[in-house]
Amino acid sequence: MNEFDAVAERVLTMFSRGLHAVEIEPDTPLLDYGLDSVRSVELVIELEREFGIEISDEEAATLHTAREVIACVTAKTSRTRHTRAEARA
């Protein structure tokens, strides 16, 4: 399983639980699952804790589908890992 798939599995499970949906389709707008501003903030905080990343309010506002969230988290976790590796070198 590659990094994108591993992140996707965790994000989709988190969103399915958080939005009380049996299944989250990656390209369906999250608003279609009943995502509101309060739940959006809660899910961003949960993502930040789960993956050890930071997502700004401005960035969060641009994430409309699970696929966009997965791509964002994958990029951020990859950057974080590279930064840590460089710090150790």
Backbone as JSON Lines, residues from 0, in Angstrom:
{"i":0,"aa":"M","n":[0.86,-1.17,0.0],"ca":[0.0,0.0,0.0],"c":[0.91,1.24,0.0]}
{"i":1,"aa":"N","n":[0.67,2.15,-0.94],"ca":[1.48,3.37,-0.99],"c":[0.96,4.41,0.0]}
{"i":2,"aa":"E","n":[1.71,5.49,0.13],"ca":[1.37,6.51,1.13],"c":[-0.01,7.12,0.9]}
{"i":3,"aa":"F","n":[-0.33,7.43,-0.36],"ca":[-1.63,8.02,-0.68],"c":[-2.75,7.09,-0.24]}
{"i":4,"aa":"D","n":[-2.63,5.8,-0.55],"ca":[-3.66,4.83,-0.19],"c":[-3.8,4.67,1.33]}
{"i":5,"aa":"A","n":[-2.68,4.7,2.02],"ca":[-2.71,4.58,3.49],"c":[-3.4,5.79,4.11]}
{"i":6,"aa":"V","n":[-3.08,6.98,3.61],"ca":[-3.73,8.2,4.09],"c":[-5.22,8.15,3.74]}
{"i":7,"aa":"A","n":[-5.52,7.74,2.52],"ca":[-6.91,7.69,2.06],"c":[-7.75,6.8,2.97]}
{"i":8,"aa":"E","n":[-7.22,5.65,3.31],"ca":[-7.95,4.71,4.18],"c":[-8.27,5.36,5.53]}
{"i":9,"aa":"R","n":[-7.28,6.01,6.11],"ca":[-7.47,6.64,7.42],"c":[-8.44,7.83,7.34]}
{"i":10,"aa":"V","n":[-8.29,8.66,6.31],"ca":[-9.16,9.83,6.16],"c":[-10.59,9.4,5.9]}
{"i":11,"aa":"L","n":[-10.8,8.45,5.0],"ca":[-12.16,8.01,4.67],"c":[-12.84,7.37,5.89]}
{"i":12,"aa":"T","n":[-12.09,6.63,6.67],"ca":[-12.65,6.04,7.89],"c":[-13.03,7.14,8.87]}
{"i":13,"aa":"M","n":[-12.14,8.12,9.05],"ca":[-12.39,9.23,9.96],"c":[-13.63,10.03,9.52]}
{"i":14,"aa":"F","n":[-13.71,10.32,8.23],"ca":[-14.84,11.1,7.72],"c":[-16.14,10.31,7.77]}
{"i":15,"aa":"S","n":[-16.07,9.03,7.48],"ca":[-17.26,8.18,7.55],"c":[-17.83,8.18,8.96]}
{"i":16,"aa":"R","n":[-16.95,8.04,9.93],"ca":[-17.36,8.06,11.34],"c":[-17.87,9.45,11.73]}
{"i":17,"aa":"G","n":[-17.12,10.48,11.37],"ca":[-17.46,11.84,11.77],"c":[-18.7,12.4,11.11]}
{"i":18,"aa":"L","n":[-18.98,11.93,9.9],"ca":[-20.15,12.43,9.17],"c":[-21.31,11.43,9.19]}
{"i":19,"aa":"H","n":[-21.14,10.35,9.94],"ca":[-22.18,9.32,10.08],"c":[-22.65,8.82,8.72]}
{"i":20,"aa":"A","n":[-21.67,8.54,7.86],"ca":[-21.96,8.02,6.52],"c":[-21.38,6.62,6.42]}
{"i":21,"aa":"V","n":[-22.11,5.73,5.79],"ca":[-21.64,4.35,5.63],"c":[-20.38,4.34,4.78]}
{"i":22,"aa":"E","n":[-20.37,5.13,3.73],"ca":[-19.22,5.18,2.84],"c":[-19.07,6.6,2.32]}
{"i":23,"aa":"I","n":[-17.83,7.05,2.21],"ca":[-17.53,8.37,1.66],"c":[-16.91,8.16,0.29]}
{"i":24,"aa":"E","n":[-17.53,8.73,-0.73],"ca":[-16.98,8.68,-2.08],"c":[-15.96,9.82,-2.2]}
{"i":25,"aa":"P","n":[-14.75,9.54,-2.67],"ca":[-13.69,10.54,-2.69],"c":[-14.01,11.83,-3.45]}
{"i":26,"aa":"D","n":[-14.85,11.75,-4.48],"ca":[-15.11,12.93,-5.3],"c":[-16.45,13.6,-5.03]}
{"i":27,"aa":"T","n":[-17.19,13.09,-4.07],"ca":[-18.47,13.7,-3.7],"c":[-18.21,14.86,-2.76]}
{"i":28,"aa":"P","n":[-18.81,16.03,-3.03],"ca":[-18.61,17.16,-2.12],"c":[-18.99,16.77,-0.68]}
{"i":29,"aa":"L","n":[-18.15,17.15,0.26],"ca":[-18.39,16.81,1.66],"c":[-19.67,17.44,2.18]}
{"i":30,"aa":"L","n":[-20.08,18.55,1.59],"ca":[-21.35,19.17,1.98],"c":[-22.53,18.23,1.73]}
{"i":31,"aa":"D","n":[-22.4,17.35,0.73],"ca":[-23.46,16.39,0.43],"c":[-23.66,15.38,1.56]}
{"i":32,"aa":"Y","n":[-22.65,15.25,2.42],"ca":[-22.74,14.34,3.58],"c":[-23.19,15.08,4.83]}
{"i":33,"aa":"G","n":[-23.55,16.36,4.68],"ca":[-24.03,17.12,5.81],"c":[-22.95,17.86,6.58]}
{"i":34,"aa":"L","n":[-21.77,18.0,5.98],"ca":[-20.69,18.73,6.65],"c":[-21.1,20.18,6.85]}
{"i":35,"aa":"D","n":[-21.01,20.63,8.1],"ca":[-21.29,22.04,8.4],"c":[-20.02,22.67,8.97]}
{"i":36,"aa":"S","n":[-20.08,23.95,9.29],"ca":[-18.88,24.65,9.72],"c":[-18.32,24.09,11.03]}
{"i":37,"aa":"V","n":[-19.19,23.73,11.95],"ca":[-18.72,23.2,13.24],"c":[-18.04,21.85,13.03]}
{"i":38,"aa":"R","n":[-18.68,20.97,12.3],"ca":[-18.11,19.64,12.05],"c":[-16.83,19.75,11.23]}
{"i":39,"aa":"S","n":[-16.78,20.72,10.33],"ca":[-15.59,20.94,9.52],"c":[-14.39,21.27,10.41]}
{"i":40,"aa":"V","n":[-14.58,22.17,11.36],"ca":[-13.51,22.54,12.29],"c":[-13.09,21.31,13.11]}
{"i":41,"aa":"E","n":[-14.06,20.55,13.57],"ca":[-13.75,19.36,14.37],"c":[-12.93,18.35,13.56]}
{"i":42,"aa":"L","n":[-13.29,18.15,12.29],"ca":[-12.56,17.2,11.45],"c":[-11.16,17.7,11.14]}
{"i":43,"aa":"V","n":[-10.99,19.0,10.93],"ca":[-9.66,19.54,10.68],"c":[-8.77,19.32,11.91]}
{"i":44,"aa":"I","n":[-9.3,19.59,13.08],"ca":[-8.54,19.37,14.31],"c":[-8.18,17.89,14.44]}
{"i":45,"aa":"E","n":[-9.12,17.03,14.14],"ca":[-8.86,15.59,14.21],"c":[-7.77,15.18,13.21]}
{"i":46,"aa":"L","n":[-7.81,15.73,12.0],"ca":[-6.79,15.45,11.0],"c":[-5.41,15.91,11.48]}
{"i":47,"aa":"E","n":[-5.38,17.11,12.04],"ca":[-4.11,17.66,12.53],"c":[-3.51,16.77,13.61]}
{"i":48,"aa":"R","n":[-4.34,16.31,14.52],"ca":[-3.86,15.44,15.6],"c":[-3.45,14.07,15.08]}
{"i":49,"aa":"E","n":[-4.27,13.51,14.23],"ca":[-4.02,12.16,13.7],"c":[-2.73,12.09,12.89]}
{"i":50,"aa":"F","n":[-2.48,13.12,12.09],"ca":[-1.34,13.08,11.17],"c":[-0.18,13.98,11.59]}
{"i":51,"aa":"G","n":[-0.32,14.74,12.66],"ca":[0.76,15.61,13.1],"c":[1.08,16.73,12.12]}
{"i":52,"aa":"I","n":[0.03,17.32,11.55],"ca":[0.18,18.39,10.56],"c":[-0.61,19.6,10.99]}
{"i":53,"aa":"E","n":[-0.45,20.7,10.26],"ca":[-1.25,21.9,10.47],"c":[-1.97,22.25,9.17]}
{"i":54,"aa":"I","n":[-3.26,22.56,9.29],"ca":[-4.06,22.99,8.14],"c":[-4.65,24.34,8.52]}
{"i":55,"aa":"S","n":[-4.29,25.37,7.77],"ca":[-4.8,26.71,8.07],"c":[-6.29,26.79,7.75]}
{"i":56,"aa":"D","n":[-6.95,27.77,8.33],"ca":[-8.37,27.98,8.05],"c":[-8.59,28.25,6.56]}
{"i":57,"aa":"E","n":[-7.68,29.03,5.98],"ca":[-7.8,29.37,4.55],"c":[-7.66,28.11,3.69]}
{"i":58,"aa":"E","n":[-6.7,27.27,4.05],"ca":[-6.5,26.03,3.3],"c":[-7.69,25.09,3.47]}
{"i":59,"aa":"A","n":[-8.18,24.97,4.69],"ca":[-9.33,24.09,4.95],"c":[-10.54,24.51,4.11]}
{"i":60,"aa":"A","n":[-10.69,25.81,3.92],"ca":[-11.84,26.32,3.15],"c":[-11.78,25.91,1.68]}
{"i":61,"aa":"T","n":[-10.61,25.49,1.2],"ca":[-10.48,25.09,-0.21],"c":[-10.66,23.59,-0.41]}
{"i":62,"aa":"L","n":[-10.81,22.85,0.67],"ca":[-10.92,21.39,0.59],"c":[-12.39,20.99,0.57]}
{"i":63,"aa":"H","n":[-12.88,20.63,-0.61],"ca":[-14.31,20.37,-0.78],"c":[-14.68,18.89,-0.89]}
{"i":64,"aa":"T","n":[-13.71,18.06,-1.22],"ca":[-13.97,16.62,-1.35],"c":[-12.95,15.85,-0.52]}
{"i":65,"aa":"A","n":[-13.26,14.6,-0.26],"ca":[-12.32,13.76,0.48],"c":[-11.02,13.6,-0.3]}
{"i":66,"aa":"R","n":[-11.1,13.53,-1.63],"ca":[-9.89,13.4,-2.44],"c":[-8.97,14.6,-2.24]}
{"i":67,"aa":"E","n":[-9.54,15.8,-2.16],"ca":[-8.74,17.0,-1.92],"c":[-8.11,16.97,-0.53]}
{"i":68,"aa":"V","n":[-8.85,16.5,0.45],"ca":[-8.33,16.38,1.81],"c":[-7.19,15.36,1.84]}
{"i":69,"aa":"I","n":[-7.38,14.23,1.2],"ca":[-6.36,13.18,1.16],"c":[-5.09,13.7,0.49]}
{"i":70,"aa":"A","n":[-5.22,14.4,-0.62],"ca":[-4.05,14.95,-1.31],"c":[-3.32,15.96,-0.42]}
{"i":71,"aa":"C","n":[-4.06,16.8,0.28],"ca":[-3.48,17.79,1.18],"c":[-2.72,17.1,2.31]}
{"i":72,"aa":"V","n":[-3.35,16.15,2.94],"ca":[-2.73,15.44,4.07],"c":[-1.5,14.67,3.6]}
{"i":73,"aa":"T","n":[-1.59,14.01,2.46],"ca":[-0.45,13.26,1.92],"c":[0.73,14.19,1.67]}
{"i":74,"aa":"A","n":[0.48,15.34,1.06],"ca":[1.55,16.3,0.79],"c":[2.18,16.8,2.09]}
{"i":75,"aa":"K","n":[1.34,17.11,3.06],"ca":[1.85,17.64,4.33],"c":[2.62,16.59,5.12]}
{"i":76,"aa":"T","n":[2.15,15.36,5.13],"ca":[2.87,14.32,5.87],"c":[4.19,13.99,5.18]}
{"i":77,"aa":"S","n":[4.19,14.04,3.87],"ca":[5.42,13.79,3.12],"c":[6.45,14.88,3.4]}
{"i":78,"aa":"R","n":[6.01,16.14,3.39],"ca":[6.91,17.27,3.7],"c":[7.43,17.17,5.12]}
{"i":79,"aa":"T","n":[6.57,16.81,6.07],"ca":[6.97,16.7,7.47],"c":[8.02,15.61,7.64]}
{"i":80,"aa":"R","n":[7.83,14.49,6.96],"ca":[8.78,13.39,7.04],"c":[10.13,13.79,6.46]}
{"i":81,"aa":"H","n":[10.12,14.51,5.32],"ca":[11.36,14.96,4.7],"c":[12.08,15.98,5.58]}
{"i":82,"aa":"T","n":[11.33,16.87,6.19],"ca":[11.92,17.87,7.08],"c":[12.58,17.2,8.28]}
{"i":83,"aa":"R","n":[11.91,16.23,8.86],"ca":[12.48,15.5,10.0],"c":[13.74,14.74,9.6]}
{"i":84,"aa":"A","n":[13.72,14.13,8.42],"ca":[14.88,13.38,7.94],"c":[16.07,14.33,7.73]}
{"i":85,"aa":"E","n":[15.8,15.51,7.17],"ca":[16.87,16.49,6.95],"c":[17.43,16.97,8.28]}
{"i":86,"aa":"A","n":[16.59,17.13,9.28],"ca":[17.04,17.59,10.58],"c":[17.96,16.56,11.25]}
{"i":87,"aa":"R","n":[17.7,15.29,10.99],"ca":[18.53,14.23,11.56],"c":[19.87,14.08,10.86]}
{"i":88,"aa":"A","n":[19.92,14.52,9.6],"ca":[21.15,14.35,8.79],"c":[22.26,15.29,9.18]}
